[in-house]
Structure formats: C-alpha cells, structure tokens
Amino acid sequence: MKQWKVLLIDDEDEFVTTLAERLELRGIHALTETDGQEALARIKTDKPQVVVLDIMMPGVNGLDVLRHIKRSHPGIPVILLTGRGTTSEGVEGMRMGAFDFMMKPVKIEDLISKLSDALEIPKNQKK
C-alpha cells in the first residue's frame, strides 16, 4: 500500500489516538488534532492527502472546519464522522463539498476503503 498522509480531527483524544494507531499499523501515516482551529493551522504547514473530520466538536465545529478546508484547500477530500445517530449533518456536509460521511463507531476496514476511494478522486481528475 502506498504511504498515505491522513489528518484525523476529533475532540475525543482517546478516539483519535486509537484510530491513528490502528491506521499506522496498516501503513497509513496518521496525523491527529483535537481542536478545529489547530487542525486548520496544521493543514497549512503539513498538508494531508485526506482529512477525517468529526462533525460535533466544541468551539469550531466540523462543518465550520469543512467550510474553511473547501475554501482554502479544495483539492483535499474530507470524510466526515458523526456519532450522534443522525445523518442530517452528514448530508449537509456533503452539500458543502465533503467526499462522504460515516457513522461512529467506524470499522477500520470501512474507513480504509473510504480513504482509498477518496484518494482515487485526484487521479481520475488528472486523466
């Protein structure tokens, strides 16, 4: 598998750390942030190939982060995560330009498949 660089953004530190470890075990370089503002700064300095973003976060929420990413870095695909049992925020995020959304808890195999799909987009657009 080609080395991917993924930025995981979620205010739940234990969740994002565990997810990063599970991705790293599968050869995927995972960066983590637990704050929306810090994540936006990180994207500027350490541009990921894809972002996995929790929708419900305190302060700057996931949809605000998504809006900024799509404005400043439109080529970075964003996969939204929601754990609230509703898909309305995910659908709203799709309207705003998210690649897709997934419900928590997410199976690692399903996330890797979605990451693979998201990373195929730039290749197809270059053809």
Long-range contacts (C-beta under 8 A, 24 or more apart in sequence): 1-26, 1-27, 1-28, 3-27, 3-28, 3-29, 4-28, 4-29, 4-49, 4-50, 4-115, 4-119, 5-29, 5-31, 5-46, 5-47, 5-48, 5-49, 5-50, 6-30, 6-31, 6-48, 6-49, 6-50, 6-51, 6-52, 6-115, 7-31, 7-32, 7-33, 7-39, 7-42, 7-43, 7-46, 7-48, 7-50, 7-51, 7-52, 8-32, 8-33, 8-51, 8-52, 9-33, 9-34, 9-36, 9-39, 9-51, 9-52, 9-53, 9-54, 9-57, 9-62, 9-65, 10-34, 10-52, 10-53, 10-54, 10-57, 10-81, 11-35, 11-54, 11-57, 11-58, 12-54, 15-104, 19-52, 19-106, 19-108, 19-111, 22-108, 23-108, 23-111, 23-112, 26-108, 26-112, 28-112, 28-115, 35-59, 35-60, 36-60, 36-61, 36-62, 36-64, 36-65, 39-65, 40-65, 40-68, 40-69, 40-72, 43-69, 43-72, 43-73, 43-76, 44-72, 47-73, 47-76, 48-76, 49-76, 49-119, 50-76, 50-77, 50-78, 50-79, 50-99, 50-115, 50-118, 50-119, 51-76, 51-77, 51-78, 51-79, 52-78, 52-79, 52-81, 52-111, 52-115, 53-78, 53-79, 53-80, 53-81, 53-98, 54-80, 54-81, 54-82, 54-83, 55-80, 55-81, 55-82, 55-84, 55-89, 55-90, 55-93, 55-101, 56-82, 56-83, 56-84, 56-89, 62-89, 62-93, 63-89, 63-92, 63-93, 63-96, 66-93, 66-96, 66-97, 66-98, 67-96, 70-96, 70-97, 75-122, 77-118, 77-119, 77-121, 79-111, 79-114, 79-115, 79-118, 81-106
